[in-house]
């Protein structure tokens, strides 16, 4: 997470990030917007040579690790 003093720089940085979506709604959204990587409570680790990819959600009653079985590119 980065902290910006300049609004335009923050927007430019946010717009340049790769977006990831979960197939579930955000529990804090009245419109049930999909949970995604723009949320400060969302951390995505793509995994490595000896680790599986996972997401940490800080919005689900404490931090919850969700291990990723598939990253769908479509």
N, C-alpha and C positions, 0 to 999 in steps of 0.2 A: 504494500500500500504506500502510495506517495502522498505527500501533503503539498498543496500549491497555494501560494498567496495570490496568484493571478488567475482569474476566472477563465480567460481565453486559453491559457496554457493548460489548465485542467481539462477543459472540454476537448482540446486537441489531443491530449494524452488519452482521455477516455475513448474518443472516437477511433484511435489507432489500435486499441486493444482487440485481440481476437475474442469474439463472443462465444460463450458456451451456455447451453440451456439444459436444464433437467426436465424430465417428463413429469413434472409435478408443480403445483401452484405454490406461490409464496404464502406462508401462513399469515403474513402481516399485510397482505394486499386485499382490499375489499373487492377488487375486480378479479382476483385470483390470477394475477399475472404470473407467467412461468418463472420459476426460480432460475437465476442465471449469474454469470460471472461479474456483472456490474454491481452486485450487492457486496457491501463491506463485510458481510458475514459468510461469504462464500470463498473458499480456497480450493483451487484445483491443482493437484500434483499429477503430472503426466506419467509418473513412474520412471523407472530406469531399468538398467540391465537386470537387477535382482529384486525389483520392487514392482508391485502392481499399481496402476493408476487409481487415484481415489479423490474424493471431494470431502472437505470438512465443511459442515453447515453449522454455524454458530446460532442459527435462528430456530433450531429444533430442540428446545428444552435442554440446553447445554450442547456442547460440541458433539456432533455425530459424524462418525466416519462412514462414508458410503463408498464401498469399493466398486469400481467401474468394470462391468463385464464386457461392454462394447462401446466404442465411440462411433456414432453414426454420422457419416459425412454428408448425407443427402439432405 
